[in-house]
Amino acid sequence: MGGHSSGGLFPGASGPVDNSLDSGLGGGTIPEAETRASSPEVGSARERLLDEATTDEARRIVKELYRPNAETGDGGTADAIREQLRTGEMVGGKDHIRKGRERLRQIEKILTSNPDHPDRALLERLRDDLEDALGGA
């Protein structure tokens, strides 16, 4: 497992999710209309990952890890784990460390049982992000 870091799948994401700007791509102060018009990677981390997933299995995992309207980091479980470890308090009243470990086992099982999974690269990135976040737990 990697060390504890502040990054995730979308480096630069930190603090509350701001859907008017794509803080996961470096942040900034670009007006919303300009961001949407000029960036091909518009949308939440959840939306981008769901768009990338080609199988229902990977989509289900993304939906478990990234909830709509999440307010911490990039909106994913790994960033919620990082916040929980940083503050010592549960995020949104949930134990994201436990949830992260459960999803990590699920992803490992899929990757082990299906080495040629069509969404292998995506699942590996999700796994690596969870492992990185859980490195401090």
DSSP file with accessible surface (Angstrom, degrees, kcal/mol):
  #  RESIDUE AA STRUCTURE BP1 BP2  ACC     N-H-->O    O-->H-N    N-H-->O    O-->H-N    TCO  KAPPA ALPHA  PHI   PSI    X-CA   Y-CA   Z-CA
    1    1 A M              0   0  156      0, 0.0   131,-0.1     0, 0.0   127,-0.1   0.000 360.0 360.0 360.0 147.0    0.0    0.0    0.0
    2    2 A G        -     0   0   39    126,-0.2     3,-0.1     1,-0.2     2,-0.0  -0.202 360.0 -87.8 -81.1 173.9    1.2    3.5   -0.7
    3    3 A G        -     0   0   55      1,-0.1     2,-0.3   133,-0.1   132,-0.2  -0.297  52.7 -82.7 -77.9 168.0    1.7    6.3    1.7
    4    4 A H        +     0   0   97    131,-0.2     2,-0.3   130,-0.1   129,-0.1  -0.506  59.0 167.1 -72.0 127.6   -1.0    8.7    2.8
    5    5 A S        -     0   0   48     -2,-0.3   131,-0.1   127,-0.2   130,-0.0  -0.887  45.4-124.2-135.4 171.9   -1.4   11.5    0.4
    6    6 A S  S    S+     0   0  104     -2,-0.3     2,-0.1     2,-0.1     6,-0.1   0.464  83.3  88.5 -95.7  -1.2   -3.9   14.3   -0.3
    7    7 A G        +     0   0   22      4,-0.1     2,-0.2     1,-0.1    -2,-0.2  -0.354  46.4 170.5 -93.7 172.9   -4.4   13.2   -3.9
    8    8 A G        -     0   0   21     -2,-0.1    -1,-0.1    16,-0.1    -2,-0.1  -0.607  62.1 -45.2-149.4-146.2   -6.8   10.8   -5.5
    9    9 A L  S    S+     0   0   29      1,-0.3    -2,-0.0    -2,-0.2   117,-0.0   0.776 135.2  43.9 -67.1 -25.3   -7.9    9.9   -9.0
   10   10 A F  S >  S-     0   0   26      3,-0.1     3,-1.6    15,-0.0    -1,-0.3  -0.810  91.2-142.6-124.4  87.6   -8.2   13.6   -9.9
   11   11 A P  T 3  S+     0   0   95      0, 0.0    15,-0.6     0, 0.0     3,-0.1  -0.144  83.2  35.8 -52.5 144.2   -5.1   15.4   -8.5
   12   12 A G  T 3  S+     0   0   53      1,-0.3     2,-0.4    13,-0.1    13,-0.1   0.231  82.3 129.3  97.3 -13.7   -5.8   18.8   -7.1
   13   13 A A    <   +     0   0    6     -3,-1.6    -1,-0.3    11,-0.3     2,-0.3  -0.618  27.1 142.2 -77.7 127.6   -9.2   17.9   -5.7
   14   14 A S        +     0   0   86     -2,-0.4    -7,-0.0    59,-0.3     9,-0.0  -0.975  42.6  11.4-159.5 155.7   -9.6   19.0   -2.1
   15   15 A G  S    S-     0   0   39     -2,-0.3    58,-1.6     2,-0.1     3,-0.1  -0.197 108.0  -3.5  72.2-164.2  -12.2   20.4    0.2
   16   16 A P  S    S-     0   0  100      0, 0.0     2,-0.3     0, 0.0    56,-0.2  -0.240  80.8-105.0 -62.8 145.9  -15.8   20.6   -0.7
   17   17 A V        -     0   0   40     53,-0.2     2,-0.6    -4,-0.1    57,-0.1  -0.553  30.7-162.2 -71.0 131.7  -16.8   19.5   -4.2
   18   18 A D    > > -     0   0   70     -2,-0.3     3,-1.1     3,-0.3     5,-0.5  -0.924   6.7-171.8-117.4  99.8  -17.6   22.5   -6.4
   19   19 A N  T 3 5S+     0   0   89     -2,-0.6    24,-0.2     1,-0.2    -1,-0.1   0.596  80.7  67.5 -71.9  -7.3  -19.6   21.4   -9.4
   20   20 A S  T 3 5S+     0   0   42      1,-0.1     2,-0.3    -3,-0.1    -1,-0.2   0.740 110.8  31.8 -82.7 -21.8  -19.3   24.8  -11.1
   21   21 A L  T < 5S-     0   0   36     -3,-1.1     2,-1.5    14,-0.1    -3,-0.3  -0.969  84.3-122.1-128.1 152.3  -15.6   24.3  -11.5
   22   22 A D  T > > +     0   0   26     -2,-0.3     3,-1.9     1,-0.2     5,-0.8  -0.624  34.8 172.7 -94.3  80.8  -13.7   21.1  -12.1
   23   23 A S  G > < +     0   0   27     -2,-1.5     3,-1.1    -5,-0.5    -1,-0.2   0.721  69.9  72.4 -62.8 -19.6  -11.4   21.3   -9.1
   24   24 A G  G 3 5S+     0   0    4      1,-0.3   -11,-0.3    -3,-0.2    -1,-0.3   0.595  92.6  56.6 -72.2  -8.2  -10.2   17.8   -9.9
   25   25 A L  G < 5S-     0   0   73     -3,-1.9    -1,-0.3   -13,-0.1   -13,-0.1  -0.044 140.0 -63.6-114.1  31.8   -8.3   19.1  -12.9
   26   26 A G  T < 5S-     0   0   61     -3,-1.1    -3,-0.2   -15,-0.6    -2,-0.1   0.363  70.4-123.7 110.4  -7.3   -6.2   21.7  -11.2
   27   27 A G      < +     0   0   37     -5,-0.8     2,-0.2     1,-0.1    -5,-0.1  -0.204  43.6 152.1  69.8-158.4   -8.8   24.1   -9.9
   28   28 A G        -     0   0   50      1,-0.1    -1,-0.1    -7,-0.1    -2,-0.0  -0.766  55.6 -82.8 124.9-173.1   -8.8   27.8  -10.7
   29   29 A T        +     0   0  137     -2,-0.2    -1,-0.1     2,-0.0     3,-0.1  -0.150  62.9 147.0-126.0  37.6  -11.2   30.6  -11.1
   30   30 A I        -     0   0   75     -3,-0.1     5,-0.1     1,-0.1    -2,-0.0  -0.598  56.7-105.9 -74.5 130.5  -12.5   30.1  -14.6
   31   31 A P     >  -     0   0   81      0, 0.0     4,-2.5     0, 0.0     5,-0.2  -0.230  29.0-114.5 -56.3 148.1  -16.2   31.1  -14.9
   32   32 A E  H  > S+     0   0   93      1,-0.2     4,-2.8     2,-0.2     5,-0.3   0.895 113.8  51.2 -53.9 -47.0  -18.6   28.1  -15.2
   33   33 A A  H  > S+     0   0   77      1,-0.2     4,-2.1     2,-0.2    -1,-0.2   0.920 112.2  46.7 -61.0 -42.2  -19.7   28.9  -18.7
   34   34 A E  H  > S+     0   0  112      2,-0.2     4,-2.3     1,-0.2     5,-0.2   0.910 111.8  51.6 -66.9 -40.0  -16.1   29.1  -20.0
   35   35 A T  H  X S+     0   0   14     -4,-2.5     4,-1.9     1,-0.2    -2,-0.2   0.948 112.2  45.3 -61.0 -48.3  -15.2   25.9  -18.2
   36   36 A R  H  < S+     0   0  113     -4,-2.8    -1,-0.2     1,-0.2    -2,-0.2   0.877 116.2  46.4 -65.5 -35.2  -18.1   24.0  -19.7
   37   37 A A  H  < S+     0   0   91     -4,-2.1    -1,-0.2    -5,-0.3    -2,-0.2   0.839 122.0  33.7 -76.5 -32.0  -17.4   25.4  -23.2
   38   38 A S  H  < S+     0   0   80     -4,-2.3    -2,-0.2    -5,-0.2    -1,-0.2   0.587 102.7  76.4-104.3 -12.3  -13.7   24.9  -23.2
   39   39 A S    ><  -     0   0   30     -4,-1.9     3,-0.7    -5,-0.2    -1,-0.1  -0.889  51.0-165.9-108.8 123.8  -13.1   21.7  -21.2
   40   40 A P  T 3  S+     0   0  126      0, 0.0    -1,-0.1     0, 0.0    -4,-0.1   0.623  89.3  63.6 -75.6  -9.2  -13.8   18.2  -22.6
   41   41 A E  T 3  S+     0   0  103    -19,-0.0     2,-0.1   -16,-0.0     7,-0.1  -0.141  72.2 146.9-108.6  38.8  -13.6   16.8  -19.1
   42   42 A V    <   +     0   0   46     -3,-0.7     2,-0.1    -6,-0.2    -6,-0.0  -0.428  34.9  56.2 -74.2 148.1  -16.6   18.7  -17.6
   43   43 A G  S    S-     0   0   17    -24,-0.2   -23,-0.0    -2,-0.1    -2,-0.0  -0.421  89.8 -53.5 117.3 167.1  -18.6   17.0  -14.9
   44   44 A S     >  -     0   0   28     -2,-0.1     4,-2.5     1,-0.1     5,-0.2  -0.246  51.7-107.4 -71.1 163.7  -18.1   15.4  -11.5
   45   45 A A  H  > S+     0   0    4     29,-0.4     4,-2.7     1,-0.2     5,-0.2   0.918 122.6  55.6 -55.7 -41.1  -15.5   12.7  -11.0
   46   46 A R  H  > S+     0   0   53     28,-0.3     4,-2.6     1,-0.2    -1,-0.2   0.937 107.6  47.0 -58.4 -48.1  -18.5   10.3  -10.6
   47   47 A E  H  > S+     0   0  104      1,-0.2     4,-2.3     2,-0.2    -1,-0.2   0.915 112.9  49.0 -63.3 -42.0  -19.8   11.3  -14.0
   48   48 A R  H  X S+     0   0   32     -4,-2.5     4,-1.7     2,-0.2    -1,-0.2   0.910 113.0  47.0 -65.5 -41.5  -16.5   11.0  -15.7
   49   49 A L  H  X S+     0   0    0     -4,-2.7     4,-2.0    -5,-0.2    -2,-0.2   0.903 111.6  50.7 -67.8 -39.7  -15.8    7.6  -14.2
   50   50 A L  H  < S+     0   0   29     -4,-2.6    -2,-0.2    -5,-0.2    -1,-0.2   0.902 110.0  50.9 -63.5 -38.3  -19.3    6.3  -15.1
   51   51 A D  H  < S+     0   0  141     -4,-2.3    -1,-0.2    -5,-0.2    -2,-0.2   0.857 111.2  49.0 -64.9 -35.2  -18.7    7.5  -18.7
   52   52 A E  H  < S+     0   0   82     -4,-1.7    -2,-0.2    -5,-0.2    -1,-0.2   0.838  91.6  92.6 -73.6 -34.5  -15.4    5.6  -18.8
   53   53 A A     <  -     0   0    2     -4,-2.0    66,-0.1     1,-0.1     3,-0.0  -0.375  49.6-175.5 -65.6 137.2  -16.8    2.3  -17.4
   54   54 A T        +     0   0   87     -2,-0.1     2,-0.3     1,-0.0    -1,-0.1   0.544  62.8  61.4-108.8 -12.2  -17.9   -0.1  -20.1
   55   55 A T  S  > S-     0   0   29      1,-0.1     4,-2.2    64,-0.0     5,-0.2  -0.863  77.2-128.1-117.6 152.8  -19.4   -2.8  -17.9
   56   56 A D  H  > S+     0   0  110     -2,-0.3     4,-2.5     1,-0.2     5,-0.2   0.868 110.3  59.5 -61.4 -35.9  -22.3   -2.8  -15.5
   57   57 A E  H  > S+     0   0   69      1,-0.2     4,-1.7     2,-0.2    -1,-0.2   0.937 108.1  42.7 -60.4 -47.7  -19.9   -4.3  -12.8
   58   58 A A  H  > S+     0   0    0      1,-0.2     4,-2.6     2,-0.2    -1,-0.2   0.897 112.1  54.7 -67.7 -38.1  -17.5   -1.4  -13.0
   59   59 A R  H  X S+     0   0   79     -4,-2.2     4,-2.6     1,-0.2    -1,-0.2   0.908 106.1  52.4 -61.9 -40.3  -20.4    1.1  -13.1
   60   60 A R  H  X S+     0   0  144     -4,-2.5     4,-1.9     2,-0.2    -1,-0.2   0.917 110.0  48.4 -61.6 -42.0  -21.8   -0.4   -9.9
   61   61 A I  H  X S+     0   0    1     -4,-1.7     4,-2.3     2,-0.2     5,-0.2   0.934 110.7  50.2 -65.5 -43.9  -18.5    0.0   -8.1
   62   62 A V  H  X S+     0   0    0     -4,-2.6     4,-2.7     1,-0.2    -2,-0.2   0.936 110.0  51.3 -59.3 -43.1  -18.1    3.6   -9.3
   63   63 A K  H  < S+     0   0   98     -4,-2.6    -1,-0.2     1,-0.2    -2,-0.2   0.845 111.1  48.3 -64.3 -32.5  -21.7    4.3   -8.0
   64   64 A E  H  < S+     0   0   68     -4,-1.9    -1,-0.2    -5,-0.2    -2,-0.2   0.864 118.1  40.1 -72.4 -36.6  -20.7    2.8   -4.6
   65   65 A L  H  < S+     0   0    5     -4,-2.3    12,-1.8     1,-0.2     2,-0.5   0.747 119.0  44.6 -84.7 -26.9  -17.5    4.8   -4.4
   66   66 A Y  B  < S-A   76   0A   4     -4,-2.7    -1,-0.2    10,-0.2    10,-0.2  -0.928  71.0-166.9-126.3 106.7  -18.8    8.1   -5.7
   67   67 A R    >   -     0   0  121      8,-1.0     3,-1.4    -2,-0.5   -21,-0.1  -0.672  31.5-102.5 -90.1 145.3  -22.1    9.3   -4.5
   68   68 A P  T 3  S+     0   0   74      0, 0.0    -1,-0.1     0, 0.0     7,-0.0  -0.351 104.4  13.7 -63.1 144.4  -24.0   12.2   -6.2
   69   69 A N  T 3  S+     0   0  131      1,-0.2     6,-0.1    -3,-0.0   -52,-0.1   0.679  83.4 164.3  64.8  20.9  -23.7   15.5   -4.4
   70   70 A A    <   -     0   0   32     -3,-1.4   -53,-0.2     5,-0.1    -1,-0.2  -0.388  25.9-156.2 -64.7 149.8  -20.8   14.3   -2.1
   71   71 A E        +     0   0  150    -55,-0.1     2,-0.5     4,-0.1    -1,-0.1   0.334  59.9  85.6-116.2   7.1  -19.1   17.3   -0.5
   72   72 A T  S >  S-     0   0   34    -56,-0.2     3,-2.4    19,-0.0     4,-0.2  -0.941  99.3 -48.4-116.6 128.4  -15.6   16.1    0.4
   73   73 A G  T 3  S-     0   0    4    -58,-1.6   -59,-0.3    -2,-0.5   -50,-0.1  -0.233 122.2 -15.4  55.5-132.3  -12.7   16.1   -2.1
   74   74 A D  T 3  S-     0   0   14    -61,-0.3   -29,-0.4     2,-0.1   -28,-0.3   0.385 100.8-101.3 -85.7   5.4  -13.6   14.7   -5.5
   75   75 A G  S <  S+     0   0   11     -3,-2.4    -8,-1.0     1,-0.3     2,-0.2   0.457  83.7 123.7  91.6   3.1  -16.7   13.1   -4.0
   76   76 A G  B  > S-A   66   0A   3     -4,-0.2     4,-1.8   -10,-0.2    -1,-0.3  -0.517  74.3-112.9 -99.4 165.4  -15.2    9.6   -3.7
   77   77 A T  H  > S+     0   0    3    -12,-1.8     4,-2.6     1,-0.2     5,-0.2   0.878 113.8  59.1 -59.5 -40.4  -14.8    7.2   -0.8
   78   78 A A  H  > S+     0   0    3      1,-0.2     4,-2.4     2,-0.2    -1,-0.2   0.921 107.5  45.5 -60.5 -42.7  -11.0    7.5   -1.0
   79   79 A D  H  > S+     0   0   10      2,-0.2     4,-2.2     1,-0.2    -1,-0.2   0.865 111.1  53.3 -69.5 -32.6  -11.1   11.3   -0.3
   80   80 A A  H  X S+     0   0    6     -4,-1.8     4,-2.6     2,-0.2    -2,-0.2   0.896 108.6  50.7 -66.5 -36.7  -13.7   10.7    2.4
   81   81 A I  H  X S+     0   0    0     -4,-2.6     4,-2.9     2,-0.2     5,-0.3   0.941 108.9  50.9 -63.7 -46.4  -11.2    8.3    4.0
   82   82 A R  H  X S+     0   0   13     -4,-2.4     4,-2.2     1,-0.2    -2,-0.2   0.910 112.6  46.4 -57.9 -42.0   -8.4   10.8    3.8
   83   83 A E  H  X S+     0   0   57     -4,-2.2     4,-2.7     2,-0.2     6,-0.4   0.908 111.2  51.7 -67.5 -41.2  -10.7   13.4    5.5
   84   84 A Q  H  X S+     0   0   20     -4,-2.6     4,-2.4     1,-0.2     5,-0.3   0.921 112.8  45.4 -62.6 -41.3  -11.7   10.9    8.2
   85   85 A L  H  < S+     0   0   53     -4,-2.9    -1,-0.2     2,-0.2    -2,-0.2   0.887 113.6  50.2 -69.9 -36.0   -8.1   10.1    8.9
   86   86 A R  H  < S+     0   0  170     -4,-2.2    -2,-0.2    -5,-0.3    -1,-0.2   0.923 124.7  26.3 -67.1 -42.8   -7.1   13.8    8.9
   87   87 A T  H  < S-     0   0   56     -4,-2.7    -2,-0.2     2,-0.2    -1,-0.2   0.675  94.3-130.2 -97.1 -21.4   -9.9   14.9   11.3
   88   88 A G  S  < S+     0   0   67     -4,-2.4     2,-0.3    -5,-0.3    -3,-0.1   0.549  74.8 106.6  79.8   5.8  -10.5   11.7   13.2
   89   89 A E  S    S-     0   0  138     -6,-0.4    -1,-0.3    -5,-0.3    -2,-0.2  -0.904  76.9-104.0-120.2 148.7  -14.3   12.1   12.6
   90   90 A M        -     0   0  110     -2,-0.3     2,-0.6    -3,-0.1     3,-0.4  -0.347  33.6-124.1 -65.4 148.7  -16.6   10.3   10.3
   91   91 A V  B >  S-B   94   0B  23      3,-1.0     3,-1.6     1,-0.2    -1,-0.1  -0.854  90.1  -7.9 -98.1 123.3  -17.6   12.0    7.1
   92   92 A G  T 3  S-     0   0   75     -2,-0.6    -1,-0.2     1,-0.3     3,-0.1   0.781 125.1 -66.9  63.0  24.8  -21.3   12.4    6.7
   93   93 A G  T 3  S+     0   0   66     -3,-0.4     2,-0.3     1,-0.2    -1,-0.3   0.618 110.3 115.6  73.8  12.3  -21.8   10.2    9.7
   94   94 A K  B <  S-B   91   0B 138     -3,-1.6     2,-1.2     4,-0.0    -3,-1.0  -0.876  70.9-123.9-118.0 148.9  -20.4    7.1    7.8
   95   95 A D     >  +     0   0   66     -2,-0.3     4,-1.8     1,-0.2     5,-0.1  -0.731  31.0 176.7 -88.2  94.0  -17.3    5.0    8.4
   96   96 A H  H  > S+     0   0   26     -2,-1.2     4,-2.9     1,-0.2   -15,-0.2   0.739  73.6  65.3 -74.1 -20.8  -15.6    5.4    5.1
   97   97 A I  H  > S+     0   0   22      2,-0.2     4,-2.3     1,-0.2    -1,-0.2   0.959 106.0  43.1 -64.5 -47.6  -12.6    3.4    6.2
   98   98 A R  H  > S+     0   0  148      1,-0.2     4,-2.2     2,-0.2    -2,-0.2   0.938 115.3  49.3 -61.5 -47.1  -14.8    0.3    6.6
   99   99 A K  H  X S+     0   0   36     -4,-1.8     4,-2.5     1,-0.2     5,-0.2   0.916 110.0  51.8 -59.7 -42.4  -16.5    1.0    3.3
  100  100 A G  H  X S+     0   0    0     -4,-2.9     4,-2.5     1,-0.2    -1,-0.2   0.905 108.7  49.8 -62.6 -41.9  -13.2    1.5    1.5
  101  101 A R  H  X S+     0   0  108     -4,-2.3     4,-2.2     2,-0.2    -1,-0.2   0.896 110.9  50.3 -63.9 -39.5  -11.9   -1.8    2.8
  102  102 A E  H  X S+     0   0   60     -4,-2.2     4,-2.0     2,-0.2    -2,-0.2   0.929 113.0  44.9 -63.8 -46.3  -15.0   -3.6    1.6
  103  103 A R  H  X S+     0   0   44     -4,-2.5     4,-2.8     2,-0.2     5,-0.2   0.882 110.0  56.1 -66.6 -35.6  -14.9   -2.0   -1.9
  104  104 A L  H  X S+     0   0   20     -4,-2.5     4,-2.7    -5,-0.2    -2,-0.2   0.937 108.0  47.4 -61.7 -45.2  -11.1   -2.8   -2.1
  105  105 A R  H  X S+     0   0  155     -4,-2.2     4,-2.3     1,-0.2    -1,-0.2   0.906 111.9  51.5 -60.9 -41.4  -11.8   -6.5   -1.4
  106  106 A Q  H  X S+     0   0   63     -4,-2.0     4,-2.0     2,-0.2    -2,-0.2   0.932 111.4  46.0 -62.1 -46.1  -14.6   -6.4   -4.0
  107  107 A I  H  X S+     0   0    0     -4,-2.8     4,-2.7     1,-0.2     5,-0.2   0.927 111.8  51.7 -64.0 -44.2  -12.3   -4.9   -6.7
  108  108 A E  H  X S+     0   0   61     -4,-2.7     4,-2.5     1,-0.2     5,-0.2   0.902 108.4  52.1 -59.4 -41.4   -9.4   -7.3   -5.9
  109  109 A K  H  X S+     0   0  159     -4,-2.3     4,-2.5     2,-0.2    -1,-0.2   0.924 111.1  47.0 -62.4 -43.1  -11.8  -10.3   -6.3
  110  110 A I  H  X S+     0   0   11     -4,-2.0     4,-1.7     1,-0.2    -2,-0.2   0.941 113.9  46.8 -63.8 -47.5  -12.9   -9.0   -9.7
  111  111 A L  H  < S+     0   0    4     -4,-2.7    -2,-0.2     1,-0.2    -1,-0.2   0.875 114.8  47.2 -65.2 -36.2   -9.4   -8.4  -10.9
  112  112 A T  H  < S+     0   0  107     -4,-2.5    -1,-0.2    -5,-0.2    -2,-0.2   0.916 116.1  42.8 -71.1 -41.9   -8.2  -11.8   -9.6
  113  113 A S  H  < S+     0   0   92     -4,-2.5    -2,-0.2     1,-0.3    -1,-0.2   0.698 124.7  34.4 -80.5 -17.2  -11.0  -13.7  -11.1
  114  114 A N    ><  +     0   0   63     -4,-1.7     3,-1.8    -5,-0.2    -1,-0.3  -0.635  60.5 173.0-139.4  79.8  -11.0  -11.9  -14.4
  115  115 A P  T 3  S+     0   0   77      0, 0.0    -1,-0.1     0, 0.0    -2,-0.1   0.742  84.6  50.1 -60.3 -23.1   -7.5  -10.9  -15.5
  116  116 A D  T 3  S+     0   0  147      4,-0.0    -5,-0.1     3,-0.0     4,-0.1   0.030  77.5 156.3-103.9  27.1   -8.8   -9.7  -18.9
  117  117 A H    X   -     0   0    8     -3,-1.8     3,-2.0    -6,-0.2     4,-0.2  -0.270  47.4-131.7 -55.8 133.2  -11.7   -7.5  -17.5
  118  118 A P  T 3  S+     0   0   92      0, 0.0     3,-0.2     0, 0.0    -1,-0.2   0.779 108.2  43.5 -60.2 -25.3  -12.6   -4.8  -20.0
  119  119 A D  T 3> S+     0   0    8      1,-0.2     4,-2.8     2,-0.1     5,-0.3   0.032  76.7 124.8-106.8  26.9  -12.5   -2.2  -17.3
  120  120 A R  H <> S+     0   0   72     -3,-2.0     4,-2.8     1,-0.2     5,-0.2   0.903  71.9  50.2 -55.0 -47.8   -9.2   -3.5  -15.7
  121  121 A A  H  > S+     0   0   62     -3,-0.2     4,-2.0    -4,-0.2    -1,-0.2   0.922 113.3  46.4 -60.9 -42.7   -7.4   -0.1  -16.0
  122  122 A L  H  > S+     0   0    2      2,-0.2     4,-2.4     1,-0.2    -1,-0.2   0.944 113.3  48.4 -63.9 -47.5  -10.3    1.7  -14.4
  123  123 A L  H  X S+     0   0    0     -4,-2.8     4,-2.7     1,-0.2    -2,-0.2   0.888 110.0  52.6 -62.6 -37.3  -10.6   -0.8  -11.6
  124  124 A E  H  X S+     0   0   58     -4,-2.8     4,-2.9    -5,-0.3    -1,-0.2   0.899 109.1  49.4 -65.9 -39.3   -6.9   -0.8  -11.0
  125  125 A R  H  X S+     0   0   90     -4,-2.0     4,-2.3    -5,-0.2    -2,-0.2   0.917 112.1  48.0 -64.5 -42.5   -6.9    3.0  -10.6
  126  126 A L  H  X S+     0   0    3     -4,-2.4     4,-2.3     2,-0.2    -2,-0.2   0.929 113.6  48.1 -62.7 -44.1   -9.9    2.8   -8.2
  127  127 A R  H  X S+     0   0   45     -4,-2.7     4,-3.0     1,-0.2     5,-0.2   0.945 111.7  48.9 -59.8 -48.9   -8.0    0.1   -6.2
  128  128 A D  H  X S+     0   0   74     -4,-2.9     4,-2.5     1,-0.2  -126,-0.2   0.883 110.4  51.0 -61.8 -38.6   -4.8    2.1   -6.1
  129  129 A D  H  X S+     0   0   13     -4,-2.3     4,-2.5     2,-0.2    -1,-0.2   0.930 112.4  46.3 -65.8 -42.4   -6.6    5.2   -4.9
  130  130 A L  H  X S+     0   0    3     -4,-2.3     4,-2.9     2,-0.2    -2,-0.2   0.925 112.4  50.4 -64.8 -44.0   -8.3    3.2   -2.1
  131  131 A E  H  X S+     0   0   47     -4,-3.0     4,-0.8     2,-0.2    -2,-0.2   0.910 110.9  49.5 -60.7 -41.4   -5.0    1.6   -1.2
  132  132 A D  H >< S+     0   0   33     -4,-2.5     3,-0.7    -5,-0.2     4,-0.3   0.942 113.7  45.2 -62.1 -46.9   -3.3    5.0   -1.0
  133  133 A A  H >< S+     0   0    0     -4,-2.5     3,-1.0     1,-0.2    -2,-0.2   0.901 113.8  49.0 -63.8 -41.6   -6.1    6.5    1.1
  134  134 A L  H >< S+     0   0    4     -4,-2.9     3,-2.8     1,-0.2    -1,-0.2   0.577  83.9  93.0 -78.0  -7.1   -6.2    3.5    3.4
  135  135 A G  T << S+     0   0   36     -4,-0.8    -1,-0.2    -3,-0.7  -131,-0.2   0.789  87.9  49.2 -56.6 -25.2   -2.4    3.6    3.8
  136  136 A G  T <         0   0   46     -3,-1.0    -1,-0.3    -4,-0.3    -2,-0.1   0.335 360.0 360.0 -95.5   6.9   -3.0    5.7    6.9
  137  137 A A    <         0   0   55     -3,-2.8   -56,-0.0   -40,-0.0   -52,-0.0  -0.920 360.0 360.0-118.8 360.0   -5.6    3.4    8.4
